[in-house]
Structures are given as structure tokens and as C-alpha cells.
Amino acid sequence: MIKTIALLSPVYATLFWGVTLLIQRRPANQSRFVLGIFMLFACMLYVSHTVFFLEFYHTYSFFESIYLYAGLSVYPLFYTYILLLSTIRFNTRRHLLHFLPGILFGVVALILTSLLTPDQRIYYVKHILINENLKNIDTTTLTGVKALVFLISRIIFILQTVIYLIFGIRIANQHNKTINNFFSETEGKRMNWVRDISILVLGVSLAAISFALLGRSYFVQHDLLLLLPSAFFTVFFFILGHKGNLQQPIYERLYENDEELSYQEDAPPEENNLKERLLVLFEENKIYRLNDLRIHTISESLHTNRTYISRLINEEFQMNFNEFVNQYRIKEAKELLSTRASTKYTMEYIAEQAGFGSVASFSRVFKEIEGVTPGKYRLMHNKD
């Protein structure tokens, strides 16, 4: 009973989210679709685990090709999911190379299994995988060659966990930097959550490596120990599916095309004049009060492209677009909070007047800049 629960829990979690993410009738969402595929591949992985630990050794010898294919594809799929959520341009053809190891090892494992006799297949699983735990591999035999293929695939899997995790963190950081240079309101657009997911992935990776070093034979002999990795992976996949279901990707094209940039580079605007017009736009016209202000709106108002505006703000003011806009919004909010009538204003009203899209966004930015919440700031001012 314990073994069955431990084996089937991650299967149910991944199958549930895989089906849920793929059948939803929403506008085309590539990232959610890829996450659904990722969940189904993880499900195949744990179905193979189930067949192994239920001691269907002959059946598992064929399932091992699925196990290798799915195992070497889950991290590339997770990496693809992060890429599709980010603002980085996606090259589909080149990216397909990431899935070659899974296909190659899956096909080779299937061919080798087909060449083995039924007795050799059972011997491979019971003796080489369980009793020997891939030690003393004899490559002069067909079962030894199959064991070597399995061992190499495990090494590649370990490398994948580290490489794709590092790449995922770098992509998240680059995405956040880009978002801060294009949007004044970043709630729901930034990928800070990837940091939390990456920590979970790191935990999964370390756990997977540890389990690989211990060998599955260790868990065959201790049914209760199956509950630990089962609970860990079940919780991880459920959280990932939940976050992925809520996450909204950015569809807006954030970069000018090459022809526009080339034309603008040939005739750059006067920097001083552009800076003066930018300050007029913020200090006199108070354009920052638009709660969904984007750098595209600024560039249209000043008749230039976003690249110049972003570069100007970065170089002249030593901040990104998001920080530049928020300094004006916080200044406006502080003036409202400092008036004698401030106690009559709700936080929703102050946030709206200052240009924030929500009270949550207003409170977060205010505390980041001033070190206190808007409510505490108002209380301190009234006491003074």
C-alpha cells in the first residue's frame, strides 16, 4: 500500500497538470502548452519508475527507452518554457538540438533491448541495475553495452540539471532587466518567481543526483524510503503547475526592427533637446500618472524610438525606465500623504493619482524607495 501511494503520487500530479494545461480553451499560449508537455514527459518518467519498483522487470526493460527519452527531455522542456515566458527571441529550429540526446539514447536503448533475449532482459535489470548498481560493467556483452548506455545517460542528466538551471536564472535576470527598461508597471511581468522555481529545481536536481548515486536498488529494499522522494517530487510538480497556470507571458514586441534602428542610428536626435523634452513631459505634463505607462508611449510623444529613450535614461539619470517613472510617482504620493487632508484619502485613491496600477504595486515600490509603508509614512507625518 505504501509503495503504491509513493509510486503513483507524482504520476497523478504530473498527469493532472499536463492534461489541465493542454485542454484549457484560452488564447494561444505557447509557454503554457510547453509546460503541459513537460508535465506529460515527467509523467512518463514516473510511470517507468512505477513499472520498475513493482518488479515488472521484463516490461521495464522496454520501458527503459521511454525512461531515458523522457528523462533527458524534461530539463530541455523546462528551459524551453522559461525561454517562451521571457523577452528573449526564440529560434525554434536551433532549439530542437537540445532534444537530440533524449531521442538518441531512447532509440539506442530500444534497439539494444530488442536484441536481448527475455532471460537477458531480466538479468540486465535484476543483476546489473539492482544487484551490481552499474558497477563492474562488462562491455563485451550486449547487456554490458546496454548498461554503459544507461550510465552515460545518467551522467548527461546530471550535467543537464546544472546547465539548464544556470541558464534559467540568467534568462530570468535578463528578462527582468528588459522589463524594467520598457514598462513602468512590472506587476505580473517580471520573472522573480523563476528564482523560487529555480530553488525548487535545484532541490529536485540535488535529490535526483543523490538518488542516482544511491541507486534504485537501495529503494527496492526499503519501501518506506520511497515516500521521501515521492512527496518531494509531487509537491514540486504541483507548485510548478499551479504557478505556470497563473503566469501570463508578454506578447508585446519589445524591440524595433532592424530597419528602424538602422535609420535612427544614421540620424540620432539631439541628446540635450531630447532630455529637455523628456523632463517637460514628466515634470509639466505629468505623464507618469498613466498607470500603464510604457516607454513606447514616451517614444511616440517625443517622436523617437525606444532605444534612444532607454539609453538616455540609463546614461543621463543612472537608472532604468521603471525607476525613472517611479521616482516621480513616489514624489506625487508623498505630497498627497503629507497634506492635512491625507487622512481622507484612501490608499486606492493615492495610488491611482500617483499613477500606480494597484495598491499592492504602490505599497511595494513605496517601501522599496522610502523604507516604510505608505500608511506608516502618513502616520509619521501626521504625528510630526
VOMARMAR-966719 format. One record per residue (C-alpha): x, y, z. Coordinates in nm, 3 decimals, padded with zeros to 5 digits. Example, Ala and Ser with C-alpha at 12.3 -4.5 7.8 and 13.67 -1.06 7.14 Angstrom:
// residues 2
+---------+---------+---------+
!       x !       y !       z !
+---------+---------+---------+
!  01.230 ! -00.450 !  00.780 !
!  01.367 ! -00.106 !  00.714 !
+---------+---------+---------+
END
This chain:
// residues 384
+---------+---------+---------+
!       x !       y !       z !
+---------+---------+---------+
!  00.000 !  00.000 !  00.000 !
!  00.276 !  00.245 !  00.100 !
!  00.477 !  00.158 ! -00.209 !
!  00.175 !  00.209 ! -00.437 !
!  00.097 !  00.551 ! -00.288 !
!  00.461 !  00.657 ! -00.312 !
!  00.490 !  00.548 ! -00.675 !
!  00.160 !  00.686 ! -00.802 !
!  00.153 !  01.027 ! -00.629 !
!  00.395 !  01.203 ! -00.872 !
!  00.224 !  01.022 ! -01.162 !
! -00.113 !  01.171 ! -01.067 !
!  00.031 !  01.519 ! -01.001 !
!  00.208 !  01.542 ! -01.338 !
! -00.080 !  01.383 ! -01.530 !
! -00.331 !  01.623 ! -01.372 !
! -00.136 !  01.935 ! -01.465 !
! -00.035 !  01.800 ! -01.804 !
! -00.398 !  01.744 ! -01.903 !
! -00.518 !  02.065 ! -01.734 !
! -00.266 !  02.286 ! -01.911 !
! -00.320 !  02.129 ! -02.253 !
! -00.702 !  02.125 ! -02.267 !
! -00.766 !  02.479 ! -02.144 !
! -00.951 !  02.688 ! -02.401 !
! -00.752 !  03.008 ! -02.376 !
! -00.585 !  03.231 ! -02.635 !
! -00.276 !  03.075 ! -02.790 !
! -00.021 !  03.042 ! -02.511 !
!  00.296 !  02.862 ! -02.618 !
!  00.456 !  02.869 ! -02.275 !
!  00.157 !  02.702 ! -02.107 !
!  00.143 !  02.442 ! -02.385 !
!  00.513 !  02.357 ! -02.339 !
!  00.464 !  02.332 ! -01.963 !
!  00.182 !  02.085 ! -02.027 !
!  00.412 !  01.876 ! -02.248 !
!  00.678 !  01.896 ! -01.977 !
!  00.430 !  01.755 ! -01.725 !
!  00.337 !  01.465 ! -01.954 !
!  00.704 !  01.378 ! -02.008 !
!  00.755 !  01.385 ! -01.631 !
!  00.452 !  01.159 ! -01.602 !
!  00.611 !  00.909 ! -01.844 !
!  00.924 !  00.923 ! -01.631 !
!  00.736 !  00.827 ! -01.316 !
!  00.530 !  00.561 ! -01.491 !
!  00.863 !  00.398 ! -01.580 !
!  00.965 !  00.426 ! -01.214 !
!  00.639 !  00.257 ! -01.114 !
!  00.693 ! -00.034 ! -01.352 !
!  01.045 ! -00.082 ! -01.214 !
!  00.960 ! -00.072 ! -00.844 !
!  00.659 ! -00.300 ! -00.891 !
!  00.916 ! -00.551 ! -01.018 !
!  00.781 ! -00.592 ! -01.372 !
!  01.139 ! -00.637 ! -01.485 !
!  01.075 ! -00.773 ! -01.834 !
!  00.830 ! -00.491 ! -01.908 !
!  01.067 ! -00.235 ! -01.761 !
!  01.347 ! -00.340 ! -01.997 !
!  01.132 ! -00.195 ! -02.277 !
!  01.012 !  00.098 ! -02.067 !
!  01.373 !  00.199 ! -02.010 !
!  01.387 !  00.355 ! -02.356 !
!  01.091 !  00.575 ! -02.255 !
!  01.263 !  00.645 ! -01.924 !
!  01.581 !  00.766 ! -02.097 !
!  01.392 !  00.966 ! -02.360 !
!  01.169 !  01.138 ! -02.105 !
!  01.447 !  01.186 ! -01.850 !
!  01.678 !  01.359 ! -02.098 !
!  01.394 !  01.577 ! -02.230 !
!  01.237 !  01.720 ! -01.911 !
!  01.508 !  01.978 ! -01.844 !
!  01.525 !  02.099 ! -02.206 !
!  01.146 !  02.133 ! -02.190 !
!  01.166 !  02.330 ! -01.866 !
!  01.431 !  02.553 ! -02.024 !
!  01.206 !  02.599 ! -02.330 !
!  00.921 !  02.702 ! -02.100 !
!  01.135 !  02.973 ! -01.938 !
!  01.252 !  03.096 ! -02.279 !
!  00.895 !  03.132 ! -02.404 !
!  00.798 !  03.329 ! -02.093 !
!  01.089 !  03.568 ! -02.133 !
!  01.152 !  03.854 ! -02.375 !
!  01.437 !  03.667 ! -02.544 !
!  01.387 !  03.589 ! -02.911 !
!  01.323 !  03.219 ! -02.969 !
!  01.488 !  03.024 ! -03.253 !
!  01.278 !  02.709 ! -03.291 !
!  01.499 !  02.514 ! -03.533 !
!  01.820 !  02.570 ! -03.341 !
!  01.648 !  02.492 ! -03.012 !
!  01.543 !  02.145 ! -03.132 !
!  01.907 !  02.036 ! -03.092 !
!  01.851 !  02.037 ! -02.715 !
!  01.627 !  01.731 ! -02.754 !
!  01.870 !  01.516 ! -02.955 !
!  02.026 !  01.338 ! -02.651 !
!  01.688 !  01.214 ! -02.532 !
!  01.591 !  01.086 ! -02.878 !
!  01.934 !  00.927 ! -02.939 !
!  01.955 !  00.741 ! -02.608 !
!  01.590 !  00.639 ! -02.620 !
!  01.628 !  00.483 ! -02.966 !
!  01.959 !  00.312 ! -02.883 !
!  01.814 !  00.166 ! -02.562 !
!  01.511 !  00.032 ! -02.751 !
!  01.728 ! -00.131 ! -03.018 !
!  01.953 ! -00.296 ! -02.759 !
!  01.653 ! -00.425 ! -02.565 !
!  01.507 ! -00.574 ! -02.882 !
!  01.832 ! -00.763 ! -02.941 !
!  01.828 ! -00.920 ! -02.594 !
!  01.652 ! -01.245 ! -02.512 !
!  01.379 ! -01.243 ! -02.242 !
!  01.622 ! -01.401 ! -01.992 !
!  01.891 ! -01.142 ! -02.073 !
!  01.644 ! -00.858 ! -02.018 !
!  01.554 ! -00.985 ! -01.672 !
!  01.923 ! -01.048 ! -01.596 !
!  02.005 ! -00.690 ! -01.702 !
!  01.750 ! -00.541 ! -01.464 !
!  01.791 ! -00.771 ! -01.162 !
!  02.166 ! -00.826 ! -01.174 !
!  02.321 ! -00.520 ! -01.341 !
!  02.080 ! -00.244 ! -01.234 !
!  01.980 ! -00.375 ! -00.889 !
!  02.248 ! -00.608 ! -00.753 !
!  02.556 ! -00.451 ! -00.917 !
!  02.412 ! -00.097 ! -00.942 !
!  02.603 ! -00.039 ! -01.270 !
!  02.937 ! -00.148 ! -01.121 !
!  03.185 ! -00.377 ! -01.300 !
!  03.020 ! -00.330 ! -01.639 !
!  03.138 ! -00.582 ! -01.897 !
!  03.118 ! -00.407 ! -02.232 !
!  03.198 ! -00.729 ! -02.421 !
!  02.841 ! -00.845 ! -02.364 !
!  02.521 ! -00.696 ! -02.502 !
!  02.380 ! -00.643 ! -02.153 !
!  02.702 ! -00.464 ! -02.058 !
!  02.673 ! -00.232 ! -02.357 !
!  02.315 ! -00.152 ! -02.257 !
!  02.433 ! -00.081 ! -01.903 !
!  02.702 !  00.154 ! -02.038 !
!  02.441 !  00.343 ! -02.241 !
!  02.229 !  00.381 ! -01.928 !
!  02.529 !  00.504 ! -01.724 !
!  02.627 !  00.765 ! -01.985 !
!  02.267 !  00.888 ! -01.996 !
!  02.275 !  00.940 ! -01.617 !
!  02.592 !  01.148 ! -01.647 !
!  02.430 !  01.363 ! -01.917 !
!  02.121 !  01.402 ! -01.699 !
!  02.332 !  01.534 ! -01.411 !
!  02.504 !  01.783 ! -01.644 !
!  02.166 !  01.894 ! -01.778 !
!  02.032 !  01.972 ! -01.433 !
!  02.320 !  02.210 ! -01.359 !
!  02.349 !  02.372 ! -01.702 !
!  01.980 !  02.436 ! -01.763 !
!  01.932 !  02.567 ! -01.410 !
!  02.211 !  02.824 ! -01.454 !
!  02.075 !  02.925 ! -01.795 !
!  01.725 !  02.962 ! -01.649 !
!  01.848 !  03.200 ! -01.378 !
!  02.041 !  03.406 ! -01.634 !
!  01.737 !  03.431 ! -01.860 !
!  01.520 !  03.545 ! -01.567 !
!  01.769 !  03.817 ! -01.475 !
!  01.796 !  03.936 ! -01.835 !
!  01.418 !  03.935 ! -01.870 !
!  01.372 !  04.145 ! -01.554 !
!  01.630 !  04.394 ! -01.677 !
!  01.449 !  04.426 ! -02.010 !
!  01.109 !  04.465 ! -01.843 !
!  01.241 !  04.742 ! -01.619 !
!  01.357 !  04.931 ! -01.927 !
!  01.024 !  04.906 ! -02.106 !
!  00.742 !  04.914 ! -01.850 !
!  00.655 !  05.142 ! -01.560 !
!  00.419 !  04.880 ! -01.416 !
!  00.600 !  04.547 ! -01.380 !
!  00.348 !  04.356 ! -01.166 !
!  00.284 !  04.019 ! -01.331 !
!  00.554 !  04.078 ! -01.593 !
!  00.874 !  04.017 ! -01.402 !
!  01.013 !  03.667 ! -01.357 !
!  01.117 !  03.687 ! -00.992 !
!  00.912 !  03.375 ! -00.939 !
!  01.168 !  03.191 ! -01.154 !
!  01.413 !  03.240 ! -00.870 !
!  01.180 !  03.046 ! -00.641 !
!  01.116 !  02.784 ! -00.906 !
!  01.490 !  02.754 ! -00.968 !
!  01.547 !  02.689 ! -00.600 !
!  01.292 !  02.410 ! -00.622 !
!  01.456 !  02.281 ! -00.938 !
!  01.791 !  02.289 ! -00.760 !
!  01.638 !  02.083 ! -00.482 !
!  01.496 !  01.839 ! -00.737 !
!  01.834 !  01.822 ! -00.909 !
!  02.028 !  01.755 ! -00.590 !
!  01.770 !  01.497 ! -00.487 !
!  01.783 !  01.328 ! -00.828 !
!  02.163 !  01.316 ! -00.819 !
!  02.159 !  01.177 ! -00.466 !
!  01.905 !  00.910 ! -00.562 !
!  02.112 !  00.822 ! -00.868 !
!  02.424 !  00.776 ! -00.653 !
!  02.236 !  00.562 ! -00.403 !
!  02.093 !  00.354 ! -00.682 !
!  01.737 !  00.237 ! -00.723 !
!  01.833 ! -00.095 ! -00.566 !
!  01.852 !  00.084 ! -00.231 !
!  01.488 !  00.188 ! -00.259 !
!  01.378 ! -00.155 ! -00.380 !
!  01.476 ! -00.291 ! -00.040 !
!  01.322 ! -00.006 !  00.165 !
!  00.964 !  00.072 !  00.066 !
!  00.922 !  00.347 !  00.325 !
!  01.213 !  00.543 !  00.177 !
!  01.017 !  00.580 ! -00.146 !
!  00.782 !  00.819 !  00.035 !
!  01.050 !  01.087 !  00.073 !
!  01.136 !  01.141 ! -00.296 !
!  00.771 !  01.081 ! -00.386 !
!  00.646 !  01.358 ! -00.156 !
!  00.925 !  01.589 ! -00.269 !
!  00.858 !  01.550 ! -00.641 !
!  00.480 !  01.552 ! -00.602 !
!  00.486 !  01.887 ! -00.418 !
!  00.736 !  02.033 ! -00.663 !
!  00.533 !  01.944 ! -00.972 !
!  00.209 !  02.061 ! -00.815 !
!  00.358 !  02.404 ! -00.728 !
!  00.515 !  02.436 ! -01.072 !
!  00.186 !  02.350 ! -01.243 !
! -00.006 !  02.596 ! -01.026 !
!  00.236 !  02.884 ! -01.090 !
!  00.255 !  02.803 ! -01.460 !
! -00.124 !  02.805 ! -01.487 !
! -00.140 !  03.155 ! -01.338 !
!  00.160 !  03.305 ! -01.520 !
!  00.084 !  03.534 ! -01.813 !
!  00.353 !  03.574 ! -02.082 !
!  00.433 !  03.903 ! -02.253 !
!  00.309 !  03.913 ! -02.611 !
!  00.415 !  04.267 ! -02.690 !
!  00.706 !  04.304 ! -02.931 !
!  00.969 !  04.488 ! -02.730 !
!  01.231 !  04.554 ! -02.995 !
!  01.227 !  04.777 ! -03.301 !
!  01.301 !  04.606 ! -03.627 !
!  01.648 !  04.631 ! -03.774 !
!  01.549 !  04.875 ! -04.049 !
!  01.403 !  05.124 ! -03.800 !
!  01.709 !  05.103 ! -03.575 !
!  01.942 !  05.143 ! -03.872 !
!  01.759 !  05.452 ! -03.987 !
!  01.761 !  05.604 ! -03.640 !
!  02.129 !  05.530 ! -03.590 !
!  02.211 !  05.731 ! -03.903 !
!  02.032 !  06.038 ! -03.768 !
!  02.029 !  06.038 ! -03.388 !
!  01.826 !  06.310 ! -03.215 !
!  01.994 !  06.591 ! -03.024 !
!  02.056 !  06.446 ! -02.677 !
!  02.019 !  06.776 ! -02.489 !
!  01.697 !  06.862 ! -02.664 !
!  01.563 !  06.513 ! -02.609 !
!  01.648 !  06.529 ! -02.240 !
!  01.472 !  06.865 ! -02.200 !
!  01.161 !  06.741 ! -02.378 !
!  01.162 !  06.426 ! -02.165 !
!  01.172 !  06.632 ! -01.843 !
!  00.892 !  06.857 ! -01.967 !
!  00.684 !  06.550 ! -02.038 !
!  00.726 !  06.428 ! -01.679 !
!  00.751 !  06.746 ! -01.473 !
!  00.494 !  06.962 ! -01.652 !
!  00.267 !  06.720 ! -01.834 !
!  00.290 !  06.459 ! -01.555 !
!  00.272 !  06.171 ! -01.798 !
!  00.376 !  05.936 ! -01.518 !
!  00.016 !  05.944 ! -01.395 !
! -00.075 !  05.696 ! -01.670 !
! -00.090 !  05.371 ! -01.474 !
!  00.020 !  05.155 ! -01.767 !
!  00.284 !  05.394 ! -01.898 !
!  00.533 !  05.227 ! -02.131 !
!  00.849 !  05.350 ! -02.292 !
!  00.670 !  05.309 ! -02.626 !
!  00.427 !  05.585 ! -02.520 !
!  00.720 !  05.815 ! -02.436 !
!  00.897 !  05.748 ! -02.765 !
!  00.580 !  05.826 ! -02.962 !
!  00.530 !  06.150 ! -02.771 !
!  00.889 !  06.258 ! -02.837 !
!  00.896 !  06.125 ! -03.197 !
!  01.193 !  05.896 ! -03.148 !
!  01.242 !  05.526 ! -03.083 !
!  01.253 !  05.338 ! -02.756 !
!  01.622 !  05.259 ! -02.785 !
!  01.721 !  05.626 ! -02.755 !
!  01.484 !  05.692 ! -02.466 !
!  01.610 !  05.389 ! -02.277 !
!  01.973 !  05.480 ! -02.341 !
!  01.914 !  05.841 ! -02.238 !
!  01.754 !  05.744 ! -01.908 !
!  02.023 !  05.482 ! -01.837 !
!  02.315 !  05.714 ! -01.909 !
!  02.188 !  06.057 ! -01.802 !
!  01.993 !  05.958 ! -01.492 !
!  02.176 !  05.635 ! -01.400 !
!  01.852 !  05.436 ! -01.366 !
!  01.619 !  05.223 ! -01.574 !
!  01.283 !  05.336 ! -01.710 !
!  01.087 !  05.175 ! -01.428 !
!  01.295 !  05.352 ! -01.161 !
!  01.276 !  05.682 ! -01.351 !
!  00.895 !  05.676 ! -01.362 !
!  00.855 !  05.555 ! -01.005 !
!  01.061 !  05.840 ! -00.860 !
!  00.800 !  06.084 ! -00.993 !
!  00.513 !  05.868 ! -00.875 !
!  00.652 !  05.836 ! -00.524 !
!  00.714 !  06.211 ! -00.508 !
!  00.350 !  06.269 ! -00.604 !
!  00.232 !  06.012 ! -00.349 !
!  00.441 !  06.172 ! -00.072 !
!  00.286 !  06.510 ! -00.143 !
! -00.062 !  06.360 ! -00.116 !
!  00.027 !  06.173 !  00.203 !
!  00.173 !  06.488 !  00.357 !
! -00.134 !  06.710 !  00.319 !
! -00.363 !  06.777 !  00.612 !
! -00.648 !  06.615 !  00.424 !
! -00.447 !  06.298 !  00.360 !
! -00.642 !  06.103 !  00.621 !
! -00.949 !  06.143 !  00.400 !
! -00.773 !  05.979 !  00.108 !
! -00.782 !  05.604 !  00.066 !
! -00.468 !  05.424 ! -00.046 !
! -00.652 !  05.329 ! -00.364 !
! -00.707 !  05.697 ! -00.442 !
! -00.345 !  05.794 ! -00.369 !
! -00.211 !  05.503 ! -00.575 !
! -00.436 !  05.596 ! -00.867 !
! -00.346 !  05.966 ! -00.851 !
!  00.025 !  05.885 ! -00.844 !
! -00.006 !  05.659 ! -01.147 !
!  00.019 !  05.312 ! -00.994 !
! -00.193 !  05.032 ! -01.134 !
! -00.269 !  04.879 ! -00.796 !
! -00.233 !  04.940 ! -00.423 !
! -00.007 !  04.635 ! -00.397 !
!  00.230 !  04.778 ! -00.656 !
!  00.219 !  05.120 ! -00.488 !
!  00.296 !  04.978 ! -00.143 !
!  00.580 !  04.761 ! -00.271 !
!  00.753 !  05.042 ! -00.462 !
!  00.697 !  05.298 ! -00.185 !
!  00.856 !  05.072 !  00.075 !
!  01.148 !  04.991 ! -00.157 !
!  01.226 !  05.362 ! -00.205 !
!  01.127 !  05.515 !  00.131 !
!  01.191 !  05.219 !  00.361 !
!  00.842 !  05.239 !  00.517 !
!  00.489 !  05.162 !  00.402 !
!  00.266 !  05.446 !  00.275 !
!  00.042 !  05.408 !  00.581 !
!  00.332 !  05.438 !  00.821 !
!  00.471 !  05.735 !  00.629 !
!  00.137 !  05.915 !  00.659 !
!  00.116 !  05.833 !  01.030 !
!  00.469 !  05.964 !  01.090 !
!  00.394 !  06.285 !  00.902 !
!  00.068 !  06.347 !  01.087 !
!  00.241 !  06.290 !  01.421 !
!  00.504 !  06.547 !  01.324 !
+---------+---------+---------+
END
